[in-house]
Amino acid sequence: MYSALALFFSLISLLQILNKSTVDVNRKTGVFGGGFYLLEWKILPRKTSKIVELTKYDMIKSVIRRLPLLVVLLGAGNAVLASPPLPKNTNVLLITIDTLRYDRVGILSDRYVKTPNLDSLARRSAVFTRAYAHNPLTRPSHANIMTGTTALYHGVSDNPSFRLEARYLTLAEHLKKNNYKNGAFIGAFVLDSRFGLNRGFDLYNDHTGVQEFGKFDFVERPADQVVKPAIEWIAGQKSKWFCWVHVFDPHDPYTPPEPFKTEYPQDPYSGEVAFVDAQLGILFDFLKKSSQLEKTIVIITSDHGEAFGEKGEWTHGFFAYNNTIHIPLFLFYPGVESKMVRENASHIDIFPTVCDLLGIPVPAHIQGESLLPLIAGREREKKQIYFESLSPHFKMDCAPLRGFIQGDIKFIDLPIKEVYNLDTDSQEEMNLASTSDIPRLVKDLEILMKSQRGRGAKQNLSGKDAEILHKLKSLGYISGAPTKNKTYEIKDDLKSLAPVIAHLRQAVEDFKAEKTDLAIKKINNVIRIRPTYSSAYSNLSFIQYNIGQIDQALDTLKLGLTRVPGDLMLTANLGVMLIMAKRFKEAIKPLEYCTKIDKFNPDNFNYLGRALMETEDYTRAEEILKQALKLDPKMVPVYNNLGYLNLILYVKTADKKYCDYAIQNFDAALALNPRLQSALKGKEAALKYKKQQ
């Protein structure tokens, strides 16, 4: 029957072509809305804008080129029909498990941890055994997933100082246009709404707390506190929904709760994974009991893996070996054929796959491709999967790491080139660069990068442009123009710098273990070896600040800015540290510069508002604090600062409205953090003033 249908529609299409109809040549993934992939083109009305008109001769050639595909359709109809068309009310559930290694899911490798709930769903899913992340960091990877494009296009290449700009369409926005209700439930501050991934969501539940200055770890909340509100939200939906659940627990530091702490005493990371699996089991059980699982697309993946000391890397974010970019990817949907898919896939393929399953258009700019043909057993062109790791480049001006995977071959472009055959060497132990055509691989990478670049490629906020340098020079933090490498040598290769990176990491662990003197000694050694490593100055200043050496911390940050001129992180930390030292007037200029360069970071606006308030520039302080609230309406410290600003204005003017404003702002702060002592005391004072009126 399916073969007959394929023949019927193919003949209809051929007749339309010979009638000189208009053909869409932009979409390459075919038509899934009818339940199958007919050809690589589809007939559109003449009024469609993105079209080209072809001659009959051109169109006949197009049909001839596709005759092999027609033969496949006629001879293997059932294989092509991977599943029936999904109903219009199909839900979408995206689960991203932070820092989950490929080999820490039981169905993929049962050596380390038991994950019965993930395994159970995976056995009913298409499991992609060769799926890859494009970045080994949380925010860039989620930007890739949500936009269907790489960082070359959207520009989010690192966690600090990068934000997804509004001009980049997200999966949530696209589904919202197709009448979905959207909710997101976030496990860590790194994906806070201020960073742009909230667009398109009706609810973006990211109540992870306030990132405290001077702390080394991200603010996070455990998986049970993410899954519970997600279930409550899903239960309240009356129509089709898209839900994103992000759990952060496997991220360093590894602190699983009981009973998983006891069950995995020597492997707390696996304990965290087991805890996540248990919480996701609660979510899956709810979907089953509410009869929603069978009408829901479920995508499960991780943003990146974890190195555990392999290849010279402690955690993630520096190299791009398989231990950090080879990721699990499961796709469940009604009617899916459970199978292991051994073809390459990547994060940017998720967006178009969801669209194809739902029968909605795939936006023309999407760089990924639907995974449904692979599930159906069809081969597709062995496309190149771009990857990068630029965080070390931004932090220490080392060689940028970029590369691609195509088929079995993986190419890493660094001063010391690397080529691996992932089919025979998945652990990447045998570098084939000496027997590979390196010039061709470099050229292929250049072509790939050029094809994927977008306007966002220039969104590098690492702080090296002329405006920043001018401002910093006027502040006296730099004495001359900086030099940035145009070419990189072997000494700038990440592999050469791995011991330095590990040394800094160990210093932080030493500090957490209360070995402060040893930690400071190690960081000073790092600075001596790599004077342009901005994170070393930042970490050293945090340690000095935490042990009460605030003047030394300020000196460290100023020294860093003479060696890494224009570094945004160091300048922001300097401004905040000056506030902590109660040197409010000095703090204003560094923080003003930060708000002009990084216009989307509410922390800088909040601290600047505080400095202006303390220097009695009340009008401007109020203006700046309100700007911070526009960037993050849930920012507790801003409401608290506004409350105290209103109290000051009431005392100075006796205008009753300021007393009312103060109470309103303290109430807003307490609604988000009921235990905030400064807000409780502020409200108490405001109520006392009001009573005296």
Secondary structure, DSSP 8 states (H G I E B T S, - for coil): -HHHHHHHHHHHHHHHHHTT-EEE-S--S---TTSS---S-EEE-TT-SS-B---HHHHHHHHHHTHHHHHHHHH-HHHH--S----TT-EEEEEEETT--GGGSTTT--SS---HHHHHHHTTSEEEEEEE-S-SSHHHHHHHHHHTS-HHHH---SSTT----TTS--HHHHHHHTT-EEEEE--BGGG-GGGSTTTT-SEEE-------TT-SS--B--HHHHHHHHHHHHHT-SS-EEEEEEE-TTSSS----TTHHHHSTT-HHHHHHHHHHHHHHHHHHHHHHTT-GGGEEEEEEES----TTGGG-SSSSS--SHHHHEE-EEEE-TT---EEEEEEEEGGGHHHHHHHHHT----TT--S--SHHHHTT------EEEEEE-HHHHHH----EEEEEETTEEEEESSS-EEEETTT-TT--S--GGGS-HHHHHHHHHHHHHHH--GGGG---SS-SHHHHHHHHHHTS-SS-----SS--GGGSHHHHHHHHHHHHHHHHHHHTT-HHHHHHHHHHHHHH-TT-HHHHHHHHHHHHHTT-HHHHHHHHHHHHHHSTT-HHHHHHHHHHHHHTT-HHHHHHHHHHHHHHSTT-HHHHHHHHHHHHHTT-HHHHHHHHHHHHHH-TT-HHHHHHHHHHHHHHHHHH--HHHHHHHHHHHHHHHHH-TT-HHHHHHHHHHHHHHHH-
